[in-house]
Every structure is written in C-alpha cells, then in structure tokens.
Amino acid sequence: MNSRGYRNYYKILGVEPSATKAEIKRSFRKLAREYHPDVNPGNKEAESKFKEINEAYAVLIDSEKRKKYTKYGQYWDQSIGIKSNPGKGSDFDIAFGNYGNFDEFINDLLGNFGEVGGKNSFSSDHNFSTKSERTPKNLDAQIKLQISFEEAFRGTKRTLSINGERVQVKIPRGIKSGSKLRLKGKGNLQPGLGRRGDLYLNIDVEPHKIWYLEGEQLRGNLPVSFEELVLGATVKIKIPDGEALVNIPAGTIPEQNLRLKEKGWPLSNRRGDLLVTLKMNFPTTWSQKELELIQELQNFRSYDPRKDWFKSA
C-alpha cells in the first residue's frame, strides 16, 4: 500500500471525476496562483498545498496516468515508481527564483506537464503561444506596431502589455515603415527550460495627407496659383515640425520640383531635404473682373502654344 495513503486528486483540484482537461487546467491555474510561494512567502502550509496541487495536476492531465489512477486508486503508481512526497525532494520541487514572474513560471510548468498550444498568459494584450517542443528552431515572435506619421518623425515612447508585463518601448526619431525593433527576452517561452526568444516589433507608419517618403526623401505637392508661377512669389508652408518659406522664381512651370535644404526626414546623423512639387491650382469660379483681364491678356498674347506642335503633327 502507498505509505501516504490514498490522495483524492480530483478533490485536491476541486473537480469532478468526469472533468474535462480544460476544466482541470482552469482549476489548476486558479489554485496554483492562490497557493504560489511568491504570494504566500514563508507559509509552509501554502507551499505544501502548492506542491500537492502540482502532483494532482501532473496525474490528471496525463490521459494514461489518469486512467490508471481512476482504475487502481491508491495502488495506481506502484508499477511506475512516481516520486511525489511533498517537501522531500519530490519531482515537483521548483526553483521559483529562476523565473521573472508568476506568468512565466506557470506557463513553463504547464509546458512540463504536457499542455500543448493555447495562450501562455493569464491576461495580456499580446500573447505568444508556448510550444511543446523541447528544442524549437526559433523562439522569436513578432507583432505589427502602427504609429502615426508625427510619431515616426519626432520619435515617441509606447507602453505595451506583453504576457502580462508592462514594457516601455522607445521608438527612435525618423523611423520608417518596415523597420524592426527588438525586445530582448520578450518572445516565446520554451517549456521545461525557461528560455525565451526575442520579440520583434514591425513598424507600420500611418500615411500623411500631404507628405510621403520616397526612400529617404520626404516629398509633397504644393498647390500654387497661375500668377505665382508667372510673377514669382514667396509662400509660407507648414512642414512636419513647423513652418518654412518657399521661393518660387518668376516664370516657373507647373510640376517643377523645389528643394528645401535640411527640412526633410530625420536621418541617422543629419536632416534630409524636402522636395515640393508645384501643382497649378485653378479656381472653380472666376469673377467678372478676372475674366476681363484674362481676355485682355489674350488680346495682347503673341505666343502660340501649338506652333511647334503643328510642325511635328
């Protein structure tokens, strides 16, 4: 006979003999959190209860062990020699100090007991699945992080919830879509070993209504009037970090690009240039006086815009 007597694992976990694996896992999570030594420092009774819960879970979550336990009762483990004496070097003694937090510990423990798939955190905004392989090829994980154009231009900080942990991420000034940021040790957990991969944030910058990046070149279209192109003008424009003046030479043609030195995208060690493309913008309505002046201009015009075109036709 088992020297410790019969231990009702179903009663220990607070479940019925007909309980499903999902119900057993759910009850184990609840009890493990309640009696975890970190929650009850110095409480030997809670520590003993915690190990008892682990022992019960290890048996009931394993289909073969559960079948033998249900069939043979107190004699079920004599043939396999399982060691489960709490407090005396049992197989369930855990080095709690090797884990950063309770979530990491419990997920590693569930992995040791054969939990496959599912989420590996009790509450988080970003969860990464705990895989059951002992030596996975890659423990790294990645998620997309969308930021505004202004945040990318100026740089910012974001606080993320990853596997229940609050992590502050510094996003550097001048970052672009497609860039990756690495968070060391925040990826997937390898069950049984407590090892974690890295988490990569794939940056996605929301488009701006005016400005856009072409490689490292910041560009945009600038609407101008007919007379500004003909007579020349100095116009004030709004750029991502303030205002700037654009000098339009007299006789400038539409679609011409003007360069504003060091007013563009922040680069690693300097500020890039800004290119504006001049777009002639006609009014939707004309005043009587404007039409009269245009008519007068037409009467004085000596230039034929289709002269060369007819020669080539």
Buried (B, 14 or more C-beta within 10 A) or exposed (E): EEEEEEBEBBEBBBBEEEBEBEBBBBBBBBBBBEBBBEEBEEEEEBBEBBBBBBBBBBBBBBEEBBEBBBEEEEEBBEEEEBEBEBEEEBEBEBEEEEBEEBBBBBBBBBBBBEBEEEEBBBEBEBBBBBBBEEEBEEBBBBBEBEBEBEBBBBBBEBEBBBBBBEBEBEBEBBBEBEBEBEBEEBBBBBBBBBBBBBBBBBBEBEEBEBBEBEEBBBBBBBEBBEEBBEEEBEBEBEBBEEEBEBEBEEEBEEEEEBEBEEBBBBEEEEBBBBBBEBEBBEEEEEEEEEEEEEEEEEEEEEEEEEEEEEEEE
